[in-house]
Amino acid sequence: MAKMVRWGLVLALVAGGYYWLVLDSRMPADAHYPFDITEVRKLAESVPGAKPTEIRFEHVLTTRFTKGMIVTGDGWSAAELPVYAYQLVYPDRTVIIDTAMDHSIAGPSFLVPFYDRDAWQRTLDAMDTASQVLITHEHMDHIGGIAAHPNLQLLLPNILLTDEQLAHPSRMWPARLPKDVFDDYQPLKYEQYFATAPGLVLIKSPGHTPGSQMAYIKLADGRELLLLGDVVWKMRNITVQRERPRWVTALLVREDRNAVFGQIKSLGELAQREPGLKLVPGHDAAVVDALAAAGYMQEGFQ
C-alpha cells in the first residue's frame, strides 16, 4: 500500500510538472499592456514627407518547430516558421525592418529545411542603400543581417538599434556584433513610441526580449499594418489568447511571460477594435501570403 502511495505521488508530480511546463497557458489576471493607437497614428503623421508606397519582403529561410512550441497545447506535430526581412519603399528612400540571418548560423537542415541564398544576398544589398535599418528585436534571425554585413562600418550611420537591443548581446547568440564597430555607437533611446520616418512608428514591447519593439506602418494610400516582431510567432497565439509553453519561454527564449501575455491580450483587443489594421506576427506564412495576395505586400526587395 505504501509503495502504491509513493508511485501515486510520483505520477502526480510528473503530471503536474508536465501540465505546468507544457500545457498551462492561463492568462494572468493582471496581464496588461498599454497600447494607444490614437497616439501612434498621430506620431505617424508627425514626420514630414511622403509615406511609403510599398512594403516588400524577402523570405530568407524557414525553421522547423512543433505546433506545441508555438502555441501552448497545440501538440507535437511539425510546424514551419518562415523568417522574413521587410523593406518599406518611399519615393525617395527605403527602410529595412529585420534582416534575417546568415546560413552559417541558421542551424542544421533538419531544423532549417529551406534557405534562399539569393534572398539573403538581396537583403544584404538592400541594407547598403537603406536610409534606416531597424530590427524588431535582438534574436539572431532578426539581427543576423546586421551582424554578418560585410560593409557594417559604412552602414553604421543608418542603423537604428535601441539601447535595450545593444545591452543584451547574449540574446543575439550565435550572432555577434563586432565590438570595435559599435564602440562609439549612440543607440536609439525612447520611452514608448518613436516615429523614425513618415508613416513609421516604433512601439516598445519588451517581454520576448528586453529590446523587443513593434513597428506600425501607414502607407501612402492610408492602409495600416503592425509588424509584431516575435511578440507572437503566429496569429493563432492572438486568436486563442495563448502564449508559448513555459518550457519554451523559460528555458529556450527566457521571456518575461507575464509581459508577453499582456501584449497578447492587448493585441487581441486591438484586433477586435481595429479590423482594418493588419497584424503581422513574426513567423506566419499564412498571414504574409494573404497580405501579399491582397496587395498589402510584394515579395522581393527592390
N, C-alpha and C positions, 0 to 999 in steps of 0.2 A: 504493500500500500504506500509506504513512504517513497519507494522508488517511482511509483506512478505519479505521485505528487510532484516529485522533483522534475520528472520529464514534462509534466504538465506546465510547470513554471518555466522550464527552458523553452518549450514551444510557445508559451505566451509571450516571453521576452523576444523570441525571434520574430513572431508575428507582429508584435508591437513595433520592433525596430524596423521591420520591412515596411509597415504602414507609414511610419514617421519619415523614413528616408525616401521611399519610392512612391507612395500613394497619397500622402497628405498634401492637399493644396487648398486648405481653408483660408478664405480671405480674412486677414486680421481685422478685428473690429475697428481699430484705429487707423486703418490704411487710408492715406491721404496724400495727394499731390496737387498743389495749386496750378491751374493752367488757365491763364486769362487770354482767350483767343481774341478778344477785343483789343487788348494792348499789343498783342503780336501783330495783328493786322494793321494797327496804327504805325507800328515801327516799320513794317514792310513798305510803307509809303514815305518813310522819313528820309531815305537816301535818294538824292536827286538822280535822275537819269531813267533811261528806258529799262523796263523789266525784261527778264529772259523770255525769249520766244519759243525755246525748246528745252526739253530735258532729254538727254541721251544717256544710254547706259551701255556698259560692257559687262558681259557675263564671262568672267575670267576663269572661274573654276567652280567645281561642285564638291562639297564634302558630304560624308555619309554618317548619319547618326541613327538612333532608333526613335520612333514616334514618341515613346515614353520619356526620352531625354529632352524632348522639345516641349511637350505638354504633359503635365503630370497625369498619370493614369491611362495614357493612350497606348500602352503595350510595347512589345519588344520587336515589332516588325520594322524593317528598314525604312528610313526616310532620308530624302536628299535635301541639302541646304546649299543653294547656289550662292556664290559670292560675287557681288556687283561693285562696280565703280560707276559714279554718276557724273555727268557733265551738264552744267547749265550754260546754254548758248544765248548770249546777249548780242545785240547788233555790233557792239564794239569790244567785246571781251568774252572770256569763258571762265567758269569757276568749276573746280573739281571737288566733289564730295565723296570721300572714301577712295582708297587706292589699291584694294586687293592685296595680293602677296606673291612673292617670287616662288617659283616651283621648288626651289631648293629647300624652302621651309614649310611647304604645304603639307608634307606627310606622304606616307606610302600609298600605293594605288588602291588598296582595299578601303582606305579612308577617303581618298580623293580620286574617284573614278573618272573625272573629267578635268582637264586643264587645257586652256586655249592660249598657247604661247603668243599667237598673233594679237589676241585681245589684250594680253599683258603688255605687249610692246606698244600697242596703240594707247594704252593707259599711261605708260611712261612718257610717250611722245606728247600726249595732250597736257601732261603736267608741265612740260617745258614752256608752253605758250600760255598757260592759265594765269589770270591775274590774281587768283586766290586758290590755294589748295587747303581743304579742310578735311577733318575726319569726325565721324560721329563718336568714336571712342578709340582707346589705345590698344585694342587687341590686334594681333598680327595680321588678320585678314582684312583689316581696315587701314592700319598704318603701314603695312608692309611695303607699299609702293614708295612711300617717303624714305623708309629705312634703306631700301635697295636702290634708290635712284642714283644713276652714275654721275649726275651733274648736281648733286644736292647743294653744294656751296652756292652755285649760281641760282638755284631755285629758292634758296632760303628766304629772300625778302618777300616772297609771295606765299609762304607757308604760314598758316594761322593755327598753330597748336595752342591749346589753352594751358594755363598754369597747372591745372589738375592732371592733364594728359601727360605733361612732361615730368610731373613729380612722381610718377609711378612706373618706372621703366620695367619692373618685374612683370607688369601686366602685358607687356609687348612680347614677351618671350614666345618663340625663339627669335623674333625680330629684334634688332638692336639699332638704336640711333647712334651714329658716330659722335662721341663726346666732343671732340675738338671742333666739329662744325657748329655745335649748339652752345659753345662756351659763353658767347656774348649775346645769345638769342633772347629777345624780350617776348615772352609768351603773352597771349591774349588773356586779359582778365576782365570779367564782367560778373554781374550779380545773378540775374535770372534770364534776361532776354538781351540779345545784342544783334542789331542789324549790320551786316557786313557789306551788303550790296543792295541795289534796288530789288525789292521783292524777295529778299533772302534774310531770314531771321534765325539765329541760333537760340536754342532753348535748353537750359541746363536740366539734365535729368540723371543725376548721379544715382547709382544703385547697381546696375550691371557692372560698371566700373566707376571709379571715382571721377573720371573725366568724361562720362557719357553725356551726350547732348543730342537733341533732335534738331532737324532743320526744316523750317517752314518755308515753302516756296509759293510765291504768287506769280503766275505767268502774265505776260502782257495782255492776253485775252481774258484775264480775270479768274481763270481756273486755279485751284489751290491744291497743293499736296503737302504732306507732312512725312518726311523721312524719319522713321523712328529709331534708326540705328538698331542696336540689339536690346533695346528695352524689351522687345519680344522678337523671337525668330520667325514666328508665323502669325497670321491673323487669327488663327484659331485660339491662341492664348487670350486674345481680347474677347473673342466671341463667347468662349466658355468661361472667361474670367479665371484662368488657372495659370500659375507660374510653372517654370521648370521644376522638376522634383528636387527635393532638398539635397540629395546626394550629388546632384549636378551643381546646384547653386553653392553648396558649402565646400565640396571637395575639388571640383573642376574649375569653376568660374570665380568663386569667392565673392559672391554678390552680397549686397545689402538686401536681403529678401523682402523685408517689410517695405523698403523704399520702392522696389520694383512692383510689389503688389499695389501700392498707392498709385503708381503710374498706370498699371493695367486697369485699375478701377476708373481713374480719371479719363483715360483714353476711351474706355467703353462708353462713358457718359458723353464724351465729346463726339464720338461717332453717332450716337443717337441724336444729339442736338444739331449736328452739322453734317448731314449726309452728303453734301456737296464737297466736303473736304476729304480728299483721298488719303488714307493712311497707308504707309508703305513700310511694312516690317523689314527687318534686316535681311532675311533669307527666305523669302516667299515667292517662288516662281509663279504660282497661280495668280498672285496679285500683280506682279510685274508684267506677266503676259497679258492679263486682262487690261491693264492700263495701256500697254503698247497697242493692243487691238482697238482700244477706244481713242487712240491718238494723243494720249497724255504724255507718252514717251516714245522714243525711237531708239532702236538698237544700233550701236556703232558710233564711236566718237568721230567728231569732225577733225 
